[in-house]
Amino acid sequence: MKTKLIFLSFCFILVAGAGFAQKRKQPKSIISDDVAIKKYHSKSELDRMAKGELLVLYVERIESLVKLLPYIAFATKPGVTMSTLGIPNDSDNRKALDDQFEATDEFLEKTSEFQKRILPYSDTNDLVSAIIFYEEALKSLHEYSEFH
């Protein structure tokens, strides 16, 4: 009985390990799922917000743009993978994409730290204008995808 239990445990570990290995080899979306913003705002809506809320929106829009802009030659929405673009889903290309995601995350972490420290000193009207600009850029990128 003990031998069967050990054998079954070993089989489970092999099957689970194979499942994880397969998951790592699955094509990843080139564009992160978190690039989409939940809502676009009008100037009057932004004017009514507290500066703290504006700072959060500002940082979110920058993050979305940084995660989207480098890939617009491929896609402008999540879900497109290297495989769907005809790019081989081999270990070198997956590593290159992982390295790119890691570099982007590091950049955003440093940028966010800077913004959280310095942005509170910015003029509220300038924050509102910047958020509107970023949101218009994001809208334009989504419209761009519909034209090609």
C-alpha positions in Angstrom: 0.0 0.0 0.0 2.8 2.4 0.9 4.5 1.7 -2.4 1.3 2.5 -4.3 1.0 5.7 -2.4 4.5 6.7 -3.2 4.0 5.7 -6.9 0.8 7.8 -7.1 2.5 10.8 -5.5 5.4 10.5 -7.9 3.0 10.3 -10.9 1.1 13.4 -9.6 4.4 15.3 -9.3 5.3 14.4 -12.9 1.9 15.4 -14.3 1.9 18.6 -12.3 5.4 19.4 -13.4 4.6 18.7 -17.0 1.6 21.0 -16.8 3.7 23.9 -15.4 6.3 23.3 -18.1 3.6 23.5 -20.8 2.2 26.7 -19.2 5.6 28.3 -19.5 5.8 27.4 -23.2 2.4 28.9 -23.9 2.5 32.0 -26.0 2.3 35.2 -23.9 0.3 38.3 -24.9 2.7 40.9 -26.1 0.5 43.6 -24.6 -0.3 43.3 -20.9 -3.9 42.9 -19.8 -3.6 45.9 -17.5 -3.0 48.5 -20.2 -6.7 49.3 -20.6 -8.1 52.1 -18.5 -11.5 51.8 -17.0 -12.8 55.2 -17.9 -12.0 58.3 -19.9 -12.7 61.6 -18.2 -14.0 65.0 -19.3 -12.2 68.1 -18.2 -15.1 69.0 -15.9 -14.9 65.6 -14.2 -11.2 66.0 -13.6 -11.6 69.6 -12.4 -13.9 68.3 -9.6 -11.4 65.7 -8.4 -9.0 66.0 -5.5 -5.3 66.3 -6.4 -4.7 62.8 -4.9 -7.2 61.3 -7.3 -5.6 63.1 -10.2 -2.1 61.9 -9.2 -3.4 58.3 -9.3 -5.0 58.8 -12.8 -1.8 60.4 -14.1 0.4 57.5 -13.0 -2.1 54.9 -14.4 -2.2 56.6 -17.8 1.6 56.8 -18.0 1.8 53.1 -17.1 -0.7 52.2 -19.8 1.2 54.2 -22.4 4.6 52.8 -21.5 3.2 49.2 -21.7 1.5 49.9 -25.0 3.6 52.3 -27.1 6.6 50.0 -27.8 4.2 47.4 -29.4 1.9 49.4 -31.6 3.6 48.0 -34.7 2.2 44.6 -33.6 -1.0 45.4 -31.8 -2.8 47.9 -29.6 -4.9 45.6 -27.5 -4.1 42.6 -25.2 -4.4 39.1 -26.5 -2.0 39.2 -29.5 0.8 36.7 -29.0 4.1 36.1 -30.8 2.5 33.0 -32.3 -0.5 35.0 -33.7 1.9 37.3 -35.4 4.0 34.5 -36.9 6.9 35.0 -34.5 8.3 31.7 -33.4 7.4 30.9 -29.8 10.8 29.5 -29.0 12.8 29.9 -25.8 14.9 32.7 -27.2 11.9 34.8 -28.2 10.0 34.1 -25.0 13.1 35.1 -23.0 13.4 38.3 -25.0 9.8 39.1 -24.3 10.2 38.3 -20.6 13.3 40.5 -20.5 11.4 43.3 -22.1 8.5 43.0 -19.6 11.0 42.9 -16.7 12.8 46.1 -18.0 9.5 47.8 -18.4 8.4 46.9 -14.9 11.7 48.2 -13.5 11.3 51.4 -15.4 7.7 51.9 -14.3 8.7 51.2 -10.7 11.4 53.9 -10.7 9.2 56.3 -12.6 6.3 55.7 -10.2 8.6 56.4 -7.2 9.7 59.6 -8.7 6.2 60.7 -9.6 4.8 60.0 -6.2 7.6 62.1 -4.7 7.6 65.0 -7.1 4.1 65.2 -8.7 2.3 66.5 -5.6 4.2 69.7 -6.2 2.7 70.1 -9.7 0.0 72.5 -10.6 -3.5 70.9 -10.5 -4.5 72.5 -13.8 -1.3 71.0 -15.4 -2.2 67.6 -14.0 -5.7 67.8 -15.5 -4.3 68.9 -18.9 -1.7 66.0 -18.9 -4.4 63.4 -18.0 -6.6 64.6 -20.8 -3.6 64.5 -23.2 -2.7 60.9 -22.1 -6.3 59.8 -22.4 -6.6 61.3 -25.9 -3.3 59.5 -26.8 -4.8 56.2 -25.6 -8.0 56.8 -27.5 -6.0 57.5 -30.6 -4.0 54.3 -30.2 -7.3 52.3 -30.0 -8.6 54.1 -33.1 -5.3 53.4 -34.9 -5.8 49.7 -34.5 -9.1 49.9 -36.3 -7.6 51.5 -39.4 -5.1 48.8 -40.3 
